[in-house]
Amino acid sequence: MCRMTAPHPSPSPAPASPRPVRKAVVPAAGLGTRFLPATKATPKEMLPVVDKPAIQYVVEEAAKAGLDDILMVTGRHKRAIEDHFDNAFELEQALSAKGDTVRLEAVRDPARLADIHHIRQGDPLGLGHAVLCARHHVGDQPFAVLLGDDLIDARETLLSRMLDVRDRRQGSVVALMEVDPSQVHRYGCAAVAPTGENGVVRVTGLVEKPSPQKAPSNYAVIGRYVLDPEVFDVLEKTAPGRGGEIQLTDALQELAAAGTVHGVVFDGLRYDTGDKADYLRTVVRIACERPDLGPEFTAWLKDFVAGLTQDGTGREESRAA
Ligand code: UTP
């Protein structure tokens, strides 16, 4: 069952997009078991990447691509997500009284990114079910899906490329990344055929988390989609699949078999912040690139790495610090 909560009115919505795709859905109702115990009472999408929660980077990416209506699919303990993208009256008043305009703007930014709406998934029955919860809000228009824990570097243009492919070729579009064959079991995996267009393939089949032996390729589906609304009819009929969950991959497999799914190949920077090691890499990389933190942090990091002992404890550096 999915339950709608009242939308927070945006004080200054982003300018209207000329594209037919205006709406984005951000599923953020998963259990986040890979990151326990941190995610026992905090959604993994709210874990900070330097000083912003992961999901804010995702919403910024959608807004930058011109998607000005964003539906968050939230679950238990997801009140924090709703609050983050709302106004924070007392905090704003306190910062305003202090004249701290920099922090005041930072606090106000999330609610200004787009018109943000929320729906509760109820039970986390799978990514496909989370997307199905968006049906009423999305209606019969194509829409984007951005996974709330999957970060694409802000300099990349993946989502815009996918929207462009949808404009030209219709149907649904998935983002594909080549991974080491030993890693395909962590992803949905695509069988592909060339289209004649550089970086765009036709997806002829999809398998959720296959073994390396059963994988049709090493093209992994990553957390960006532009979907035709026909996916909802398919999801309504999709039975629980791998892990007992209603899998988006299984619904897309049916659309792929009908020849209406394309893939945009991505070879840029992408981070899965729901994975502990990738989360750490994300924080370090983004911290190093931040003008306010980077120079000092990078200097420390170089010293730290230089001081790492054979067993990787960094004890020598710690003593010196
Ligand atoms: P994941 O595959 O990362 O699953 O979901 P998870 O359950 O959240 O995390 P782990 O594997 O237990 O650590 C991919 C995206 O789909 C959302 C998640 O919140 C995440 O953004 N999702 C998943 C839902 O919204 N609902 C679900 O029922 C499952």
Boltz pocket constraint, residues with backbone or C-beta under 6 A from the ligand:
constraints:
  - pocket:
      binder: B
      contacts: [[A, 27], [A, 28], [A, 29], [A, 30], [A, 31], [A, 32], [A, 33], [A, 34], [A, 35], [A, 73], [A, 121], [A, 123], [A, 124], [A, 125], [A, 126], [A, 127], [A, 129], [A, 130], [A, 147], [A, 148], [A, 149], [A, 274]]
      max_distance: 6.0
